Amino acid sequence: MASILRAKIPEGVKFSCVRCARCCKERKILLLPEDVERLVHATGLSVEDFAVPVDDLEPYKYRLRKSDGACIFLKGDKCSVYPYRPLACRFYPFILFHVGMSYVFIIAGECPGLNKGPELGRDFFEKYLSWFWAWKMRVSR
């Protein structure tokens, strides 16, 4: 993977989700085109119903709309589209950005689950990269 998709992988990071839904309330949730397709299919909504376009945030093309300051899919403190949630939600508080000729994981420091739980290994981040790489290969054809 490293020879195909260059990315700086964080080391020594501990994380365990504390189920606070803070990420759904305080963050702009960025979407890959594949996320949009999955949500359209799962919800029956049009992309305009739940997302707005973003520019210059490669590889992301949209961000989720908010309602009352939270993701429109947040009901109480639970995600109503959890099985179909965006890749960014699956890997929060780690955000993948394109920088120069490679990618870098940004760590969202406001997440209360950071420094809790087990140390995440390289395999955690490589899984994210493999999903992203599979998407990139599909859209570049």
N, CA, C and O atoms as CSV, one atom per row, in Angstrom:
chain,resi,resn,atom,element,x,y,z
A,1,MET,N,N,0.822,-1.197,0.000
A,1,MET,CA,C,0.000,0.000,0.000
A,1,MET,C,C,0.862,1.255,0.000
A,1,MET,O,O,0.579,2.191,-0.748
A,2,ALA,N,N,1.896,1.294,0.813
A,2,ALA,CA,C,2.705,2.505,0.947
A,2,ALA,C,C,3.305,2.932,-0.379
A,2,ALA,O,O,3.460,4.128,-0.623
A,3,SER,N,N,3.646,1.985,-1.243
A,3,SER,CA,C,4.240,2.352,-2.521
A,3,SER,C,C,3.196,2.879,-3.500
A,3,SER,O,O,3.543,3.578,-4.451
A,4,ILE,N,N,1.922,2.554,-3.281
A,4,ILE,CA,C,0.860,3.003,-4.168
A,4,ILE,C,C,0.286,4.333,-3.686
A,4,ILE,O,O,0.107,5.263,-4.473
A,5,LEU,N,N,0.003,4.413,-2.400
A,5,LEU,CA,C,-0.601,5.595,-1.813
A,5,LEU,C,C,0.270,6.033,-0.641
A,5,LEU,O,O,0.325,5.364,0.391
A,6,ARG,N,N,0.941,7.152,-0.812
A,6,ARG,CA,C,1.837,7.630,0.242
A,6,ARG,C,C,1.034,8.370,1.298
A,6,ARG,O,O,0.259,9.278,0.996
A,7,ALA,N,N,1.238,7.959,2.544
A,7,ALA,CA,C,0.532,8.614,3.644
A,7,ALA,C,C,1.377,8.560,4.903
A,7,ALA,O,O,2.054,7.570,5.181
A,8,LYS,N,N,1.321,9.639,5.650
A,8,LYS,CA,C,1.988,9.669,6.956
A,8,LYS,C,C,1.013,9.081,7.968
A,8,LYS,O,O,-0.083,9.603,8.175
A,9,ILE,N,N,1.432,7.985,8.592
A,9,ILE,CA,C,0.573,7.271,9.533
A,9,ILE,C,C,0.950,7.656,10.963
A,9,ILE,O,O,2.116,7.561,11.346
A,10,PRO,N,N,-0.041,8.093,11.754
A,10,PRO,CA,C,0.247,8.451,13.150
A,10,PRO,C,C,0.747,7.243,13.946
A,10,PRO,O,O,0.361,6.105,13.681
A,11,GLU,N,N,1.592,7.510,14.904
A,11,GLU,CA,C,2.115,6.445,15.767
A,11,GLU,C,C,1.838,6.790,17.220
A,11,GLU,O,O,1.816,7.961,17.600
A,12,GLY,N,N,1.629,5.764,18.023
A,12,GLY,CA,C,1.457,5.943,19.458
A,12,GLY,C,C,0.155,6.603,19.862
A,12,GLY,O,O,0.072,7.196,20.938
A,13,VAL,N,N,-0.866,6.511,19.019
A,13,VAL,CA,C,-2.141,7.159,19.305
A,13,VAL,C,C,-3.089,6.163,19.971
A,13,VAL,O,O,-3.284,5.050,19.484
A,14,LYS,N,N,-3.669,6.581,21.084
A,14,LYS,CA,C,-4.680,5.770,21.764
A,14,LYS,C,C,-6.048,6.387,21.500
A,14,LYS,O,O,-6.199,7.609,21.481
A,15,PHE,N,N,-7.040,5.523,21.298
A,15,PHE,CA,C,-8.395,6.023,21.056
A,15,PHE,C,C,-9.428,4.959,21.389
A,15,PHE,O,O,-9.260,3.779,21.081
A,16,SER,N,N,-10.499,5.409,22.025
A,16,SER,CA,C,-11.685,4.590,22.254
A,16,SER,C,C,-12.884,5.532,22.275
A,16,SER,O,O,-12.925,6.470,23.072
A,17,CYS,N,N,-13.849,5.289,21.412
A,17,CYS,CA,C,-15.032,6.148,21.328
A,17,CYS,C,C,-15.789,6.122,22.655
A,17,CYS,O,O,-16.031,5.057,23.223
A,18,VAL,N,N,-16.160,7.311,23.141
A,18,VAL,CA,C,-16.908,7.416,24.394
A,18,VAL,C,C,-18.396,7.671,24.140
A,18,VAL,O,O,-19.155,7.925,25.074
A,19,ARG,N,N,-18.802,7.602,22.884
A,19,ARG,CA,C,-20.214,7.703,22.482
A,19,ARG,C,C,-20.879,9.013,22.927
A,19,ARG,O,O,-22.025,9.017,23.377
A,20,CYS,N,N,-20.158,10.101,22.796
A,20,CYS,CA,C,-20.686,11.395,23.223
A,20,CYS,C,C,-21.398,12.147,22.093
A,20,CYS,O,O,-22.135,13.097,22.354
A,21,ALA,N,N,-21.184,11.733,20.851
A,21,ALA,CA,C,-21.761,12.367,19.659
A,21,ALA,C,C,-21.228,13.778,19.425
A,21,ALA,O,O,-21.781,14.525,18.618
A,22,ARG,N,N,-20.178,14.138,20.113
A,22,ARG,CA,C,-19.573,15.464,19.934
A,22,ARG,C,C,-19.135,15.667,18.482
A,22,ARG,O,O,-19.284,16.758,17.931
A,23,CYS,N,N,-18.597,14.617,17.869
A,23,CYS,CA,C,-18.137,14.709,16.482
A,23,CYS,C,C,-19.289,15.024,15.529
A,23,CYS,O,O,-19.086,15.663,14.497
A,24,CYS,N,N,-20.485,14.581,15.872
A,24,CYS,CA,C,-21.664,14.823,15.037
A,24,CYS,C,C,-22.212,16.236,15.231
A,24,CYS,O,O,-22.969,16.740,14.402
A,25,LYS,N,N,-21.822,16.857,16.325
A,25,LYS,CA,C,-22.352,18.176,16.661
A,25,LYS,C,C,-21.379,19.307,16.348
A,25,LYS,O,O,-21.800,20.388,15.939
A,26,GLU,N,N,-20.095,19.071,16.535
A,26,GLU,CA,C,-19.130,20.163,16.452
A,26,GLU,C,C,-18.297,20.181,15.182
A,26,GLU,O,O,-17.636,21.181,14.902
A,27,ARG,N,N,-18.309,19.121,14.417
A,27,ARG,CA,C,-17.447,19.019,13.238
A,27,ARG,C,C,-18.232,19.213,11.952
A,27,ARG,O,O,-19.437,18.967,11.894
A,28,LYS,N,N,-17.527,19.657,10.929
A,28,LYS,CA,C,-18.043,19.592,9.566
A,28,LYS,C,C,-17.706,18.193,9.079
A,28,LYS,O,O,-16.533,17.822,9.025
A,29,ILE,N,N,-18.705,17.425,8.730
A,29,ILE,CA,C,-18.498,16.038,8.333
A,29,ILE,C,C,-18.339,15.989,6.820
A,29,ILE,O,O,-19.280,16.244,6.069
A,30,LEU,N,N,-17.135,15.658,6.396
A,30,LEU,CA,C,-16.790,15.660,4.981
A,30,LEU,C,C,-17.132,14.321,4.338
A,30,LEU,O,O,-17.029,13.267,4.965
A,31,LEU,N,N,-17.545,14.389,3.062
A,31,LEU,CA,C,-18.020,13.210,2.344
A,31,LEU,C,C,-17.242,12.964,1.066
A,31,LEU,O,O,-16.960,13.887,0.301
A,32,LEU,N,N,-16.905,11.712,0.851
A,32,LEU,CA,C,-16.393,11.268,-0.439
A,32,LEU,C,C,-17.590,11.034,-1.355
A,32,LEU,O,O,-18.695,10.812,-0.859
A,33,PRO,N,N,-17.410,11.077,-2.672
A,33,PRO,CA,C,-18.523,10.773,-3.572
A,33,PRO,C,C,-19.161,9.411,-3.280
A,33,PRO,O,O,-20.377,9.261,-3.401
A,34,GLU,N,N,-18.363,8.434,-2.901
A,34,GLU,CA,C,-18.899,7.112,-2.564
A,34,GLU,C,C,-19.812,7.182,-1.340
A,34,GLU,O,O,-20.822,6.481,-1.283
A,35,ASP,N,N,-19.470,8.016,-0.369
A,35,ASP,CA,C,-20.333,8.208,0.800
A,35,ASP,C,C,-21.685,8.754,0.367
A,35,ASP,O,O,-22.731,8.305,0.836
A,36,VAL,N,N,-21.649,9.727,-0.529
A,36,VAL,CA,C,-22.878,10.340,-1.028
A,36,VAL,C,C,-23.746,9.286,-1.708
A,36,VAL,O,O,-24.946,9.206,-1.446
A,37,GLU,N,N,-23.144,8.477,-2.582
A,37,GLU,CA,C,-23.900,7.426,-3.278
A,37,GLU,C,C,-24.543,6.466,-2.284
A,37,GLU,O,O,-25.711,6.108,-2.430
A,38,ARG,N,N,-23.789,6.051,-1.280
A,38,ARG,CA,C,-24.300,5.107,-0.283
A,38,ARG,C,C,-25.465,5.726,0.499
A,38,ARG,O,O,-26.465,5.052,0.748
A,39,LEU,N,N,-25.348,6.990,0.884
A,39,LEU,CA,C,-26.408,7.650,1.641
A,39,LEU,C,C,-27.650,7.900,0.791
A,39,LEU,O,O,-28.772,7.765,1.278
A,40,VAL,N,N,-27.459,8.259,-0.463
A,40,VAL,CA,C,-28.601,8.430,-1.373
A,40,VAL,C,C,-29.363,7.115,-1.480
A,40,VAL,O,O,-30.588,7.088,-1.366
A,41,HIS,N,N,-28.637,6.032,-1.698
A,41,HIS,CA,C,-29.259,4.713,-1.841
A,41,HIS,C,C,-29.966,4.282,-0.551
A,41,HIS,O,O,-31.078,3.758,-0.602
A,42,ALA,N,N,-29.333,4.498,0.594
A,42,ALA,CA,C,-29.878,4.038,1.878
A,42,ALA,C,C,-31.074,4.854,2.350
A,42,ALA,O,O,-31.998,4.314,2.959
A,43,THR,N,N,-31.057,6.157,2.070
A,43,THR,CA,C,-32.095,7.038,2.619
A,43,THR,C,C,-33.193,7.396,1.628
A,43,THR,O,O,-34.297,7.761,2.032
A,44,GLY,N,N,-32.900,7.295,0.335
A,44,GLY,CA,C,-33.856,7.731,-0.672
A,44,GLY,C,C,-33.866,9.243,-0.860
A,44,GLY,O,O,-34.666,9.767,-1.634
A,45,LEU,N,N,-32.988,9.940,-0.161
A,45,LEU,CA,C,-32.884,11.396,-0.286
A,45,LEU,C,C,-31.988,11.754,-1.463
A,45,LEU,O,O,-31.176,10.942,-1.907
A,46,SER,N,N,-32.140,12.968,-1.962
A,46,SER,CA,C,-31.196,13.465,-2.963
A,46,SER,C,C,-30.010,14.061,-2.215
A,46,SER,O,O,-30.125,14.426,-1.045
A,47,VAL,N,N,-28.875,14.158,-2.892
A,47,VAL,CA,C,-27.673,14.706,-2.254
A,47,VAL,C,C,-27.934,16.114,-1.723
A,47,VAL,O,O,-27.407,16.486,-0.674
A,48,GLU,N,N,-28.737,16.894,-2.433
A,48,GLU,CA,C,-29.032,18.262,-1.999
A,48,GLU,C,C,-29.787,18.291,-0.674
A,48,GLU,O,O,-29.732,19.284,0.052
A,49,ASP,N,N,-30.497,17.197,-0.355
A,49,ASP,CA,C,-31.249,17.129,0.900
A,49,ASP,C,C,-30.345,17.011,2.122
A,49,ASP,O,O,-30.720,17.442,3.213
A,50,PHE,N,N,-29.155,16.429,1.951
A,50,PHE,CA,C,-28.320,16.181,3.129
A,50,PHE,C,C,-26.891,16.691,3.027
A,50,PHE,O,O,-26.142,16.590,3.999
A,51,ALA,N,N,-26.486,17.239,1.875
A,51,ALA,CA,C,-25.088,17.663,1.739
A,51,ALA,C,C,-24.963,18.928,0.907
A,51,ALA,O,O,-25.840,19.267,0.113
A,52,VAL,N,N,-23.842,19.615,1.112
A,52,VAL,CA,C,-23.503,20.784,0.303
A,52,VAL,C,C,-22.099,20.574,-0.270
A,52,VAL,O,O,-21.241,19.989,0.390
A,53,PRO,N,N,-21.863,21.049,-1.497
A,53,PRO,CA,C,-20.535,20.870,-2.111
A,53,PRO,C,C,-19.457,21.657,-1.361
A,53,PRO,O,O,-19.727,22.701,-0.768
A,54,VAL,N,N,-18.232,21.131,-1.402
A,54,VAL,CA,C,-17.069,21.838,-0.865
A,54,VAL,C,C,-15.996,21.879,-1.949
A,54,VAL,O,O,-15.922,20.993,-2.800
A,55,ASP,N,N,-15.182,22.903,-1.906
A,55,ASP,CA,C,-14.090,23.042,-2.865
A,55,ASP,C,C,-12.755,22.927,-2.146
A,55,ASP,O,O,-12.638,23.250,-0.964
A,56,ASP,N,N,-11.755,22.462,-2.879
A,56,ASP,CA,C,-10.368,22.457,-2.407
A,56,ASP,C,C,-10.140,21.672,-1.115
A,56,ASP,O,O,-9.288,22.045,-0.308
A,57,LEU,N,N,-10.885,20.603,-0.916
A,57,LEU,CA,C,-10.677,19.740,0.248
A,57,LEU,C,C,-10.478,18.298,-0.210
A,57,LEU,O,O,-11.023,17.363,0.378
A,58,GLU,N,N,-9.700,18.140,-1.254
A,58,GLU,CA,C,-9.414,16.812,-1.811
A,58,GLU,C,C,-9.025,15.839,-0.700
A,58,GLU,O,O,-8.148,16.175,0.096
A,59,PRO,N,N,-9.610,14.686,-0.605
A,59,PRO,CA,C,-10.433,13.981,-1.586
A,59,PRO,C,C,-11.936,14.176,-1.405
A,59,PRO,O,O,-12.722,13.510,-2.079
A,60,TYR,N,N,-12.352,15.071,-0.513
A,60,TYR,CA,C,-13.772,15.228,-0.202
A,60,TYR,C,C,-14.457,16.163,-1.189
A,60,TYR,O,O,-13.850,17.112,-1.686
A,61,LYS,N,N,-15.733,15.883,-1.469
A,61,LYS,CA,C,-16.494,16.679,-2.433
A,61,LYS,C,C,-17.700,17.378,-1.812
A,61,LYS,O,O,-18.214,18.348,-2.368
A,62,TYR,N,N,-18.151,16.884,-0.657
A,62,TYR,CA,C,-19.324,17.435,0.021
A,62,TYR,C,C,-19.085,17.439,1.523
A,62,TYR,O,O,-18.136,16.838,2.027
A,63,ARG,N,N,-19.988,18.145,2.230
A,63,ARG,CA,C,-20.061,18.028,3.683
A,63,ARG,C,C,-21.532,17.862,4.038
A,63,ARG,O,O,-22.418,18.362,3.344
A,64,LEU,N,N,-21.771,17.152,5.127
A,64,LEU,CA,C,-23.151,16.929,5.558
A,64,LEU,C,C,-23.775,18.227,6.043
A,64,LEU,O,O,-23.119,19.065,6.663
A,65,ARG,N,N,-25.056,18.369,5.745
A,65,ARG,CA,C,-25.807,19.505,6.281
A,65,ARG,C,C,-26.017,19.306,7.778
A,65,ARG,O,O,-25.908,18.197,8.299
A,66,LYS,N,N,-26.319,20.401,8.446
A,66,LYS,CA,C,-26.614,20.342,9.879
A,66,LYS,C,C,-28.040,20.820,10.121
A,66,LYS,O,O,-28.599,21.600,9.350
A,67,SER,N,N,-28.599,20.335,11.199
A,67,SER,CA,C,-29.913,20.766,11.662
A,67,SER,C,C,-29.781,21.024,13.157
A,67,SER,O,O,-29.363,20.140,13.905
A,68,ASP,N,N,-30.127,22.205,13.589
A,68,ASP,CA,C,-29.962,22.587,15.003
A,68,ASP,C,C,-28.536,22.360,15.483
A,68,ASP,O,O,-28.319,21.942,16.621
A,69,GLY,N,N,-27.560,22.637,14.615
A,69,GLY,CA,C,-26.156,22.550,14.989
A,69,GLY,C,C,-25.550,21.166,14.969
A,69,GLY,O,O,-24.390,20.999,15.347
A,70,ALA,N,N,-26.307,20.162,14.534
A,70,ALA,CA,C,-25.787,18.790,14.504
A,70,ALA,C,C,-26.025,18.170,13.129
A,70,ALA,O,O,-26.843,18.655,12.347
A,71,CYS,N,N,-25.310,17.109,12.854
A,71,CYS,CA,C,-25.514,16.354,11.621
A,71,CYS,C,C,-26.999,16.026,11.472
A,71,CYS,O,O,-27.657,15.658,12.446
A,72,ILE,N,N,-27.516,16.157,10.270
A,72,ILE,CA,C,-28.949,15.918,10.079
A,72,ILE,C,C,-29.346,14.463,10.325
A,72,ILE,O,O,-30.529,14.167,10.490
A,73,PHE,N,N,-28.384,13.568,10.350
A,73,PHE,CA,C,-28.691,12.161,10.606
A,73,PHE,C,C,-28.568,11.780,12.085
A,73,PHE,O,O,-28.772,10.619,12.441
A,74,LEU,N,N,-28.241,12.738,12.938
A,74,LEU,CA,C,-28.134,12.458,14.371
A,74,LEU,C,C,-29.519,12.568,15.000
A,74,LEU,O,O,-30.172,13.608,14.908
A,75,LYS,N,N,-29.958,11.499,15.633
A,75,LYS,CA,C,-31.256,11.458,16.326
A,75,LYS,C,C,-30.966,11.157,17.792
A,75,LYS,O,O,-30.564,10.046,18.137
A,76,GLY,N,N,-31.170,12.144,18.646
A,76,GLY,CA,C,-30.735,12.019,20.036
A,76,GLY,C,C,-29.218,12.031,20.029
A,76,GLY,O,O,-28.607,12.984,19.545
A,77,ASP,N,N,-28.608,10.993,20.556
A,77,ASP,CA,C,-27.149,10.852,20.471
A,77,ASP,C,C,-26.773,9.642,19.628
A,77,ASP,O,O,-25.701,9.064,19.811
A,78,LYS,N,N,-27.651,9.259,18.706
A,78,LYS,CA,C,-27.394,8.083,17.868
A,78,LYS,C,C,-27.489,8.443,16.390
A,78,LYS,O,O,-28.289,9.287,15.986
A,79,CYS,N,N,-26.658,7.785,15.601
A,79,CYS,CA,C,-26.643,7.996,14.153
A,79,CYS,C,C,-27.748,7.165,13.507
A,79,CYS,O,O,-27.780,5.944,13.660
A,80,SER,N,N,-28.648,7.821,12.790
A,80,SER,CA,C,-29.761,7.114,12.150
A,80,SER,C,C,-29.346,6.394,10.870
A,80,SER,O,O,-30.130,5.624,10.315
A,81,VAL,N,N,-28.126,6.634,10.396
A,81,VAL,CA,C,-27.628,5.953,9.187
A,81,VAL,C,C,-26.340,5.192,9.504
A,81,VAL,O,O,-25.484,5.019,8.636
A,82,TYR,N,N,-26.211,4.744,10.740
A,82,TYR,CA,C,-24.956,4.152,11.210
A,82,TYR,C,C,-24.358,3.104,10.266
A,82,TYR,O,O,-23.162,3.183,9.987
A,83,PRO,N,N,-25.116,2.135,9.760
A,83,PRO,CA,C,-24.499,1.138,8.860
A,83,PRO,C,C,-23.983,1.748,7.550
A,83,PRO,O,O,-23.149,1.148,6.871
A,84,TYR,N,N,-24.478,2.936,7.198
A,84,TYR,CA,C,-24.128,3.589,5.931
A,84,TYR,C,C,-23.309,4.854,6.141
A,84,TYR,O,O,-23.086,5.614,5.199
A,85,ARG,N,N,-22.865,5.080,7.356
A,85,ARG,CA,C,-22.188,6.335,7.700
A,85,ARG,C,C,-20.951,6.552,6.826
A,85,ARG,O,O,-20.341,5.596,6.348
A,86,PRO,N,N,-20.593,7.816,6.628
A,86,PRO,CA,C,-19.436,8.157,5.798
A,86,PRO,C,C,-18.123,7.611,6.354
A,86,PRO,O,O,-17.996,7.335,7.547
A,87,LEU,N,N,-17.168,7.467,5.469
A,87,LEU,CA,C,-15.841,6.992,5.859
A,87,LEU,C,C,-15.228,7.914,6.914
A,87,LEU,O,O,-14.571,7.444,7.843
A,88,ALA,N,N,-15.438,9.211,6.775
A,88,ALA,CA,C,-14.899,10.161,7.758
A,88,ALA,C,C,-15.459,9.893,9.153
A,88,ALA,O,O,-14.751,10.067,10.145
A,89,CYS,N,N,-16.711,9.476,9.240
A,89,CYS,CA,C,-17.316,9.149,10.538
A,89,CYS,C,C,-16.748,7.842,11.083
A,89,CYS,O,O,-16.535,7.706,12.287
A,90,ARG,N,N,-16.505,6.889,10.199
A,90,ARG,CA,C,-15.968,5.595,10.621
A,90,ARG,C,C,-14.584,5.735,11.251
A,90,ARG,O,O,-14.219,4.956,12.131
A,91,PHE,N,N,-13.822,6.718,10.806
A,91,PHE,CA,C,-12.446,6.858,11.279
A,91,PHE,C,C,-12.197,8.093,12.133
A,91,PHE,O,O,-11.059,8.353,12.522
A,92,TYR,N,N,-13.245,8.858,12.429
A,92,TYR,CA,C,-13.073,9.994,13.311
A,92,TYR,C,C,-12.515,9.504,14.641
A,92,TYR,O,O,-12.964,8.466,15.128
A,93,PRO,N,N,-11.578,10.184,15.239
A,93,PRO,CA,C,-11.106,11.549,15.057
A,93,PRO,C,C,-9.916,11.703,14.107
A,93,PRO,O,O,-9.132,12.643,14.241
A,94,PHE,N,N,-9.783,10.793,13.160
A,94,PHE,CA,C,-8.681,10.849,12.198
A,94,PHE,C,C,-9.239,11.265,10.846
A,94,PHE,O,O,-10.190,10.663,10.347
A,95,ILE,N,N,-8.647,12.293,10.260
A,95,ILE,CA,C,-9.149,12.867,9.023
A,95,ILE,C,C,-8.036,12.823,7.996
A,95,ILE,O,O,-6.921,13.275,8.257
A,96,LEU,N,N,-8.338,12.277,6.827
A,96,LEU,CA,C,-7.346,12.125,5.765
A,96,LEU,C,C,-7.394,13.329,4.834
A,96,LEU,O,O,-8.452,13.681,4.312
A,97,PHE,N,N,-6.221,13.966,4.629
A,97,PHE,CA,C,-6.127,15.103,3.717
A,97,PHE,C,C,-4.988,14.904,2.741
A,97,PHE,O,O,-3.972,14.283,3.057
A,98,HIS,N,N,-5.176,15.441,1.555
A,98,HIS,CA,C,-4.170,15.410,0.497
A,98,HIS,C,C,-3.256,16.615,0.695
A,98,HIS,O,O,-3.712,17.759,0.699
A,99,VAL,N,N,-1.964,16.346,0.858
A,99,VAL,CA,C,-0.983,17.414,1.068
A,99,VAL,C,C,0.186,17.154,0.138
A,99,VAL,O,O,0.914,16.175,0.302
A,100,GLY,N,N,0.366,18.036,-0.843
A,100,GLY,CA,C,1.455,17.842,-1.802
A,100,GLY,C,C,1.268,16.567,-2.597
A,100,GLY,O,O,0.243,16.379,-3.252
A,101,MET,N,N,2.263,15.690,-2.539
A,101,MET,CA,C,2.220,14.440,-3.302
A,101,MET,C,C,1.788,13.247,-2.448
A,101,MET,O,O,1.877,12.105,-2.899
A,102,SER,N,N,1.326,13.494,-1.234
A,102,SER,CA,C,0.930,12.376,-0.378
A,102,SER,C,C,-0.286,12.772,0.458
A,102,SER,O,O,-0.865,13.842,0.272
A,103,TYR,N,N,-0.650,11.904,1.365
A,103,TYR,CA,C,-1.780,12.134,2.256
A,103,TYR,C,C,-1.275,12.160,3.689
A,103,TYR,O,O,-0.234,11.589,4.013
A,104,VAL,N,N,-2.036,12.834,4.535
A,104,VAL,CA,C,-1.673,12.916,5.944
A,104,VAL,C,C,-2.947,12.753,6.771
A,104,VAL,O,O,-4.013,13.245,6.402
A,105,PHE,N,N,-2.814,12.057,7.887
A,105,PHE,CA,C,-3.919,11.946,8.831
A,105,PHE,C,C,-3.817,13.100,9.812
A,105,PHE,O,O,-2.794,13.276,10.475
A,106,ILE,N,N,-4.874,13.880,9.901
A,106,ILE,CA,C,-4.983,14.946,10.887
A,106,ILE,C,C,-5.766,14.355,12.062
A,106,ILE,O,O,-6.738,13.629,11.857
A,107,ILE,N,N,-5.349,14.660,13.276
A,107,ILE,CA,C,-6.049,14.157,14.459
A,107,ILE,C,C,-6.860,15.295,15.063
A,107,ILE,O,O,-6.312,16.340,15.413
A,108,ALA,N,N,-8.175,15.086,15.184
A,108,ALA,CA,C,-9.070,16.090,15.761
A,108,ALA,C,C,-8.915,16.066,17.279
A,108,ALA,O,O,-9.491,15.216,17.959
A,109,GLY,N,N,-8.144,16.991,17.794
A,109,GLY,CA,C,-7.759,17.000,19.198
A,109,GLY,C,C,-8.880,17.224,20.190
A,109,GLY,O,O,-8.703,16.959,21.379
A,110,GLU,N,N,-10.032,17.705,19.739
A,110,GLU,CA,C,-11.128,17.969,20.672
A,110,GLU,C,C,-11.879,16.706,21.084
A,110,GLU,O,O,-12.715,16.759,21.986
A,111,CYS,N,N,-11.601,15.586,20.450
A,111,CYS,CA,C,-12.327,14.346,20.729
A,111,CYS,C,C,-11.975,13.812,22.120
A,111,CYS,O,O,-10.801,13.578,22.407
A,112,PRO,N,N,-12.985,13.614,22.998
A,112,PRO,CA,C,-12.694,13.119,24.346
A,112,PRO,C,C,-12.250,11.657,24.389
A,112,PRO,O,O,-11.794,11.192,25.433
A,113,GLY,N,N,-12.369,10.927,23.291
A,113,GLY,CA,C,-11.928,9.534,23.258
A,113,GLY,C,C,-10.442,9.367,23.000
A,113,GLY,O,O,-9.908,8.265,23.130
A,114,LEU,N,N,-9.762,10.459,22.631
A,114,LEU,CA,C,-8.316,10.384,22.418
A,114,LEU,C,C,-7.609,10.113,23.736
A,114,LEU,O,O,-8.037,10.573,24.795
A,115,ASN,N,N,-6.530,9.366,23.653
A,115,ASN,CA,C,-5.726,8.973,24.813
A,115,ASN,C,C,-6.478,8.050,25.770
A,115,ASN,O,O,-6.102,7.902,26.933
A,116,LYS,N,N,-7.553,7.430,25.258
A,116,LYS,CA,C,-8.286,6.423,26.016
A,116,LYS,C,C,-8.241,5.134,25.212
A,116,LYS,O,O,-8.160,5.168,23.984
A,117,GLY,N,N,-8.291,4.024,25.884
A,117,GLY,CA,C,-8.341,2.747,25.190
A,117,GLY,C,C,-6.993,2.307,24.670
A,117,GLY,O,O,-5.950,2.802,25.098
A,118,PRO,N,N,-7.029,1.360,23.730
A,118,PRO,CA,C,-5.787,0.767,23.233
A,118,PRO,C,C,-5.067,1.678,22.235
A,118,PRO,O,O,-5.665,2.561,21.621
A,119,GLU,N,N,-3.793,1.436,22.102
A,119,GLU,CA,C,-3.022,2.129,21.073
A,119,GLU,C,C,-3.419,1.545,19.720
A,119,GLU,O,O,-3.476,0.328,19.545
A,120,LEU,N,N,-3.690,2.428,18.778
A,120,LEU,CA,C,-4.083,1.987,17.443
A,120,LEU,C,C,-2.845,1.628,16.643
A,120,LEU,O,O,-1.881,2.392,16.589
A,121,GLY,N,N,-2.880,0.486,16.038
A,121,GLY,CA,C,-1.753,0.037,15.235
A,121,GLY,C,C,-1.828,0.529,13.808
A,121,GLY,O,O,-2.817,1.125,13.381
A,122,ARG,N,N,-0.777,0.271,13.095
A,122,ARG,CA,C,-0.680,0.644,11.690
A,122,ARG,C,C,-1.832,0.055,10.874
A,122,ARG,O,O,-2.293,0.673,9.915
A,123,ASP,N,N,-2.303,-1.152,11.258
A,123,ASP,CA,C,-3.371,-1.817,10.514
A,123,ASP,C,C,-4.669,-1.010,10.520
A,123,ASP,O,O,-5.410,-1.039,9.538
A,124,PHE,N,N,-4.957,-0.293,11.604
A,124,PHE,CA,C,-6.149,0.554,11.675
A,124,PHE,C,C,-6.114,1.593,10.557
A,124,PHE,O,O,-7.092,1.768,9.830
A,125,PHE,N,N,-4.996,2.271,10.428
A,125,PHE,CA,C,-4.864,3.327,9.426
A,125,PHE,C,C,-4.749,2.749,8.016
A,125,PHE,O,O,-5.233,3.354,7.059
A,126,GLU,N,N,-4.126,1.605,7.882
A,126,GLU,CA,C,-4.023,0.973,6.566
A,126,GLU,C,C,-5.389,0.525,6.061
A,126,GLU,O,O,-5.625,0.510,4.853
A,127,LYS,N,N,-6.297,0.157,6.974
A,127,LYS,CA,C,-7.657,-0.199,6.563
A,127,LYS,C,C,-8.346,1.023,5.957
A,127,LYS,O,O,-8.974,0.927,4.902
A,128,TYR,N,N,-8.227,2.157,6.618
A,128,TYR,CA,C,-8.782,3.413,6.106
A,128,TYR,C,C,-8.207,3.687,4.716
A,128,TYR,O,O,-8.950,3.973,3.778
A,129,LEU,N,N,-6.896,3.600,4.589
A,129,LEU,CA,C,-6.237,3.871,3.310
A,129,LEU,C,C,-6.684,2.896,2.230
A,129,LEU,O,O,-6.846,3.295,1.077
A,130,SER,N,N,-6.886,1.629,2.576
A,130,SER,CA,C,-7.307,0.654,1.557
A,130,SER,C,C,-8.715,0.962,1.073
A,130,SER,O,O,-8.994,0.825,-0.118
A,131,TRP,N,N,-9.615,1.377,1.970
A,131,TRP,CA,C,-10.958,1.776,1.546
A,131,TRP,C,C,-10.878,3.000,0.650
A,131,TRP,O,O,-11.535,3.066,-0.389
A,132,PHE,N,N,-10.072,3.964,1.056
A,132,PHE,CA,C,-9.928,5.167,0.245
A,132,PHE,C,C,-9.306,4.835,-1.108
A,132,PHE,O,O,-9.763,5.335,-2.136
A,133,TRP,N,N,-8.275,4.000,-1.119
A,133,TRP,CA,C,-7.616,3.626,-2.371
A,133,TRP,C,C,-8.592,2.913,-3.305
A,133,TRP,O,O,-8.591,3.180,-4.507
A,134,ALA,N,N,-9.422,2.016,-2.782
A,134,ALA,CA,C,-10.421,1.311,-3.598
A,134,ALA,C,C,-11.378,2.317,-4.227
A,134,ALA,O,O,-11.730,2.189,-5.399
A,135,TRP,N,N,-11.799,3.315,-3.459
A,135,TRP,CA,C,-12.673,4.349,-4.002
A,135,TRP,C,C,-11.947,5.130,-5.090
A,135,TRP,O,O,-12.511,5.388,-6.154
A,136,LYS,N,N,-10.712,5.503,-4.830
A,136,LYS,CA,C,-9.939,6.302,-5.786
A,136,LYS,C,C,-9.773,5.564,-7.109
A,136,LYS,O,O,-9.850,6.175,-8.175
A,137,MET,N,N,-9.549,4.267,-7.048
A,137,MET,CA,C,-9.392,3.467,-8.267
A,137,MET,C,C,-10.703,3.394,-9.052
A,137,MET,O,O,-10.696,3.421,-10.283
A,138,ARG,N,N,-11.826,3.301,-8.339
A,138,ARG,CA,C,-13.128,3.245,-9.027
A,138,ARG,C,C,-13.427,4.549,-9.744
A,138,ARG,O,O,-13.895,4.532,-10.883
A,139,VAL,N,N,-13.167,5.678,-9.101
A,139,VAL,CA,C,-13.532,6.956,-9.708
A,139,VAL,C,C,-12.536,7.420,-10.763
A,139,VAL,O,O,-12.854,8.306,-11.556
A,140,SER,N,N,-11.346,6.846,-10.788
A,140,SER,CA,C,-10.352,7.294,-11.772
A,140,SER,C,C,-10.449,6.526,-13.088
A,140,SER,O,O,-9.704,6.807,-14.027
A,141,ARG,N,N,-11.349,5.571,-13.159
A,141,ARG,CA,C,-11.502,4.786,-14.405
A,141,ARG,C,C,-12.308,5.514,-15.431
A,141,ARG,O,O,-12.527,4.995,-16.526
